[in-house]
Amino acid sequence: MNVRRGICSCDTCAQAKRRSEKATRVRQALGTQDSLVPAEETVKQVRYLQRIGMSVTYIADKVGYNPNALRRLIGPTSRSMYQASLQNGRRVSSRRAAEVERLYQQVSHERRHRAAGTLEQAGAVKGGMVSIRLSRLALEGLQRQGFSQRWLADRLGLTGHKQVHKMLLTSKMTTPEIEARILTLVQEIGSRESTEPRAQRTKNDAAKKGYRKTLYVDSLV
């Protein structure tokens, strides 16, 4: 092995290198080779999606990314370390960047559309947020049907069951995106009840708190 350059000259490594170079040439000829682009804009978009309530796992699932790879991409949480990591030339494949951009644009469009909609006309939107009322009633109904807070958090792409717990008890506002996800989930589930192992316990706890089943979105309004 060439120690200084870190290159092995054995037959096995030489053959592997030739196969890799040949596969790269084929992908380039077919136009399927991903180019690398600066990751700064992609990282900013992922962090924005996190701020409005999406978990890394949810984002990764939407854009077809490995969750651990996405965590490595967005890197340190410290602002100084984050800026330093960007200056070091962090890069991402153009295909991955395009998928994140598509999700970011979709969410941004929904956010603007919702903020300009009927809730704003009724005075229910404040600073890009909406009243928690509909979301809370929907979550209460889903718990009355036996769906646990952990299950709901996972289906809604939230950071954890504590976020659902907070929405049920103390939150006064939420984002339009999270409200839309909750109401969509209500429509999908309808009158169906949970089959989770602890569903009956969830139902009993919800009944003690006075939660009522919500069968249709229209009944929330």
N, C-alpha and C positions, 0 to 999 in steps of 0.2 A: 504493500500500500504506500502511496505517496503521502507521508505523514503531514508534510507542510500544506499540501492542498486538500488533504482529506479525501483523496480519490483512490479507490481500489482498482487494481489492474488485472484482477483474476478473471478467468473466462466467464464465470457465472455473472459477475457484476457487469462485465463488458457486454454480454448478451442482453442483460436486462436493460442497460442503457440504450442499446441499439433498438430494442423493441419499443421502449418509451419514446424515443425520438421518431421512430416510424409512425407510431400511433398519433403523435402530435402533428406530424406532417399531413396525415390523412384527415384529421379533424380540421386542420386549417384549410385543406383543399376543398372539403365539403362545406366549409363555412359554419361548422359547429363548435369551433374552438372558442371558449369564453375568453374575452379580454379582461384585464384587470383595470379597475378604475379607482380613483381616490375614494376612501370610505367615509369621509367627513360628512357629506350630505346624507348618506344612508344612516349613519349613526344618529344624526340629529333627528331624522324622521322616526327611527325606532324609539328614541327617548321621548319624543312627543307622544307617540302612541302609548307608551308606558304612563306618561303623566295623566292621560285622560282615562286610565283605568284598565288598560290591556296588559296582561301578563306576558312575559317573554315566551312562555310555552304556547300561548294562544297566537301570538304574532308569528312565531316560527311555523305553526301548523298552517296558518293562512297563506304564508309565502313559500311553503315547501322547504323550510330551512331546518337544519338540525338545531334543537334548542341550545345545546352546549356550545355549538359553533357560533350561534347568535350571541350568547353571553360573552364569549371571548371577543367577538367583534365590537360590541358596545363598550367592553373594557371596564376600567376602574370607575368607581362612583365619585372619587375625589375630583373636583374641578381642575386642579392643577395637574394631576396625573393624567386626566382625560385630555387636556390641551396638549400635554407633552406627547402622549401616545399618537395624537393626530399629526403632530409635527414630525414624528418619526416615519411618516409615509404609510400608514395603515391602508390596505387596499382590499377590495372585494370584487368578485366577478361581476361583469356587467349584467348577467342574467339575474343574479340575486338582487343587485341594486334596482333593476327594473321592477321586480316583483314587490319589493318594499315600497318603491315609489308609487306603484299602482294602488297598494293598500292605503298608503298615506293620502293620495289624492281622493280615493273613494271616501275615506273617513272625513277628510276635510270638507268635501262637497256635502256630505250628509249633515255635518255640523253646521255649515253655513245655511243650508236649506232649512234645517229644523229651527235654527235661531231666528230665521225670517218668517216662520210659519205662524200658525194660529195661536200657539202658546204665547208668542211674543206680543201678538195683538191683544191678548187677554191680560197682559202684564205679568205672566207667570215666568218669563225668562229674565234672569238677572246675571249680567256679566258672563254670558255664554252658558249659564247653568239653568236647569229647570227645577220646578218644585218636585220634591220627593214623593208627593202624595200617591200618584199612580203607581210608581215603582214599589212603594211600601205595601200598598194594597195587593199588588200582584204577588210580591214575595210572601206576604202573609197567607194568601190563598194557596200558593204552591206548597208552603209548609203544612197547611191544613190537609193537603192531599198526600202528605208523607215524604216530601222531598226535603232532604236535610240541607243545612246551610253549606256544608262542604260540597255536596253534589251540585247545588245551585252555583256556587262560586266557580266550580270546574266547568260547568256548561256555559257560563256567562263570560268566561275568560278573565275572571277577576283574580287579584293577587292572593286571596285566601278567604276562608270562611268568616274571618273577623270583619272583613269589608261588608259582607252581607249582614252580619250582626249589627254593625254600626248603622247601616241603612234602615234596619228595622226599628232601631231605638232612638238614635240621636241626630242623624243627618237631617238637614232641612232642604238641601238642594242636591242634585246629581247632574251628570252630564247628559245631553240628549242621546249620545251613543249608547250609554248604559241603559237608559230608559227604553230605547228602541229594542235593544237586545232582550230585555226582560219581557216586554210586551209580545215580542215575536215568540219567545219561549212559551208564554201563556197560550198563544194561538196553536203552537205545535202540540202541546200537551192536552189542551182541552179538558175533558172530564176524567182523563186517565189518572189513576193513582199509582204512587210509587210501589215498586216491588223490592226496594232495598231491605236488607235484613232488619234494620232498625226503624223501618217506616212507621210501624204502629206506635212506637215510642214518640217519634216526631209528630205524628197526628195527635196523640194525647197531649203532648206539651203545647201544641198549637191551640188545641181546643181549650185548655186551661187559660190561655192568654186571650181567648175570645176571637181568635182568627177565624175567618169564614172562607169557605172554598170559593174560588173565582173561576167560573167555567168559561166565560167569554170575556174578551177585552172590552166589549161594549158595556158590560156591567160595571166596569171600573170608572167610567166617565160620569 
